[in-house]
């Protein structure tokens, strides 16, 4: 009798264990399949697309300054890209010899502290050559009219950091309370269909700077 009970118990145990074992094998096989497919799906993610057929590497390169005028930036010191990244934007601009007129205008308008203390902004910075496109009499008049000068300078400032991708096709509110537009691709961008970015994506401690070849004028 005891022998029969043991046999019956053994059969029942086997009947229970066998489906569980099969289920475990099936589950392990399924998990393995999921892991494989998950690995395959995630593998391309290490080469994240930048939306233009690029990869992480090309996206990373777009995080660097670009444009023909960037070659004139000093390699070392406060006026270099590394040096400017340590200073707030007005201070950083003062260390770039190509922006001396802009720096002088910012001082005349009393905007040095405003720009240096702002957080996460974008500045479209006209070069000296950009200011030289304006007739001297007109420029002198503007430089001596603080209200008008402030209006023009704040029109060059956007209240958030813009990446090159943002500039591909966008419209942005400025501190002057009107909008600037931008368009372009790769390393070629235009602001307000007039000013070309000649050295873009320059980082300062509190701003992204795009150096442009024409002064932007807000609508009256």
C-alpha positions in Angstrom: 0.0 0.0 0.0 2.8 2.4 0.9 4.6 1.5 -2.3 1.5 2.3 -4.3 1.1 5.7 -2.6 4.7 6.5 -3.2 4.3 5.6 -6.9 1.2 7.7 -7.2 2.8 10.6 -5.5 5.8 10.4 -7.8 3.6 10.4 -10.9 1.7 13.4 -9.7 4.9 15.3 -8.8 6.3 14.5 -12.3 3.1 15.7 -13.8 3.4 19.0 -12.0 7.1 19.4 -12.6 7.1 18.7 -16.3 4.7 21.6 -17.4 6.6 23.9 -15.1 9.9 22.9 -16.7 8.5 23.2 -20.2 7.1 26.6 -19.2 10.4 27.7 -17.8 12.2 26.6 -21.0 9.6 28.4 -23.1 9.9 31.5 -20.9 13.7 31.5 -21.1 13.5 31.1 -24.9 11.1 33.9 -25.1 13.2 36.2 -22.9 16.2 35.3 -24.9 14.4 36.2 -28.1 13.3 39.5 -26.6 16.8 40.2 -25.4 18.1 39.6 -28.9 15.5 41.7 -30.5 16.0 44.4 -27.9 19.7 44.4 -28.4 19.2 44.7 -32.2 16.7 47.5 -31.8 18.9 49.4 -29.4 22.1 48.9 -31.4 21.4 51.6 -33.9 20.6 54.0 -31.1 24.3 54.4 -30.4 24.4 56.2 -33.7 21.5 58.5 -33.0 20.3 60.2 -36.1 20.4 63.9 -36.2 17.4 64.0 -38.6 19.7 64.7 -41.6 21.1 61.2 -42.1 23.9 62.0 -39.6 25.1 60.1 -36.5 26.1 61.0 -33.0 29.5 62.0 -34.3 28.1 64.5 -36.7 25.7 65.8 -34.1 28.7 66.2 -31.7 30.6 68.1 -34.4 27.7 70.5 -34.7 28.1 71.3 -31.0 31.4 73.1 -31.9 31.8 76.6 -33.3 31.6 76.8 -37.1 31.9 79.3 -39.9 34.6 81.0 -41.9 35.3 83.8 -39.3 36.0 81.2 -36.6 39.5 80.8 -38.0 40.3 84.4 -36.8 39.5 83.6 -33.2 42.6 83.4 -31.0 43.7 79.8 -30.2 44.6 80.7 -26.6 43.7 83.2 -23.9 40.5 85.0 -22.8 39.5 85.6 -26.5 39.8 82.0 -27.5 36.7 79.7 -27.6 37.8 78.1 -24.3 38.4 81.5 -22.7 35.1 82.9 -23.8 33.2 79.9 -22.4 34.4 80.9 -19.0 33.1 84.5 -19.1 29.6 85.9 -19.3 28.7 87.1 -22.7 29.5 90.9 -22.6 32.8 90.2 -21.0 33.5 87.4 -23.5 32.7 89.7 -26.4 35.1 92.4 -25.0 37.9 89.9 -25.5 37.1 89.4 -29.2 38.8 92.2 -31.3 36.2 91.7 -34.1 33.4 92.8 -31.8 34.8 96.1 -30.5 32.0 98.3 -31.9 29.4 96.0 -30.5 31.1 96.1 -27.1 31.3 99.9 -27.2 27.6 100.1 -28.1 26.6 97.8 -25.3 28.6 100.0 -22.8 26.9 103.2 -24.2 23.5 101.6 -23.7 24.3 100.5 -20.2 23.6 96.8 -21.0 26.8 95.2 -19.8 25.3 94.0 -16.5 22.0 93.1 -18.1 23.7 90.8 -20.6 26.2 89.4 -18.1 23.6 88.6 -15.5 21.1 87.1 -17.9 20.7 83.3 -18.0 20.5 81.0 -21.0 20.3 83.6 -23.8 21.3 83.8 -27.4 23.1 86.8 -28.8 23.5 87.6 -32.5 26.7 89.6 -32.4 27.4 91.9 -35.4 31.1 92.3 -36.3 32.9 95.6 -36.7 32.5 95.1 -40.4 28.8 94.8 -40.0 28.6 98.1 -38.2 30.8 99.7 -40.9 28.1 98.9 -43.5 25.9 101.6 -41.8 26.7 105.1 -43.0 28.9 106.8 -40.4 26.4 109.7 -39.8 23.6 107.2 -39.2 25.8 105.1 -36.9 27.0 108.1 -34.9 23.4 109.2 -34.4 22.3 105.8 -33.2 25.3 105.5 -30.9 24.3 108.7 -29.2 20.6 107.9 -28.9 20.5 105.6 -25.9 16.8 104.6 -26.3 17.3 103.7 -30.0 20.6 102.0 -29.3 19.0 99.9 -26.6 16.1 99.0 -28.9 18.5 97.8 -31.6 20.9 95.9 -29.3 18.1 94.1 -27.4 16.7 93.0 -30.8 19.8 90.9 -31.2 19.1 89.0 -28.0 16.8 86.0 -27.7 15.7 84.8 -24.2 16.8 81.2 -24.6 19.8 79.3 -25.9 19.4 78.4 -29.6 21.2 75.5 -31.2 22.2 75.3 -34.9 19.2 73.0 -35.3 16.9 75.6 -33.9 18.2 78.0 -36.6 17.3 75.7 -39.5 13.8 77.2 -39.7 12.5 79.3 -36.8 11.1 82.5 -35.4 12.2 83.7 -32.0 11.1 86.4 -29.5 13.8 88.9 -28.7 14.3 91.0 -25.6 13.2 94.0 -27.7 9.7 92.2 -27.8 9.6 91.5 -31.6 10.8 88.5 -33.5 13.8 87.5 -35.5 13.8 84.6 -38.0 16.5 82.2 -39.1 17.0 79.6 -41.7 19.7 77.4 -43.0 21.4 74.0 -42.8 24.7 72.5 -41.9 27.1 75.4 -41.3 25.2 78.0 -43.4 22.6 80.2 -41.7 20.9 83.5 -42.3 19.1 85.7 -39.9 16.2 87.9 -41.1 17.1 86.9 -44.7 19.9 89.4 -44.4 22.6 88.7 -41.9 24.8 85.7 -42.5 26.3 83.7 -39.5 30.1 83.9 -40.0 31.0 82.1 -36.8 28.2 80.3 -35.0 27.6 78.3 -31.8 30.2 80.2 -29.8 29.7 79.3 -26.1 30.0 81.8 -23.2 29.2 81.2 -19.6 25.6 82.3 -20.0 24.9 82.4 -23.8 25.2 80.9 -27.2 26.6 83.5 -29.6 26.2 83.7 -33.4 28.5 86.2 -34.9 26.8 87.9 -37.9 27.9 90.1 -40.8 25.0 92.6 -40.8 23.4 94.6 -38.0 19.7 93.6 -37.5 17.2 96.4 -37.5 13.9 96.0 -35.6 10.8 97.2 -37.4 9.7 100.7 -36.3 
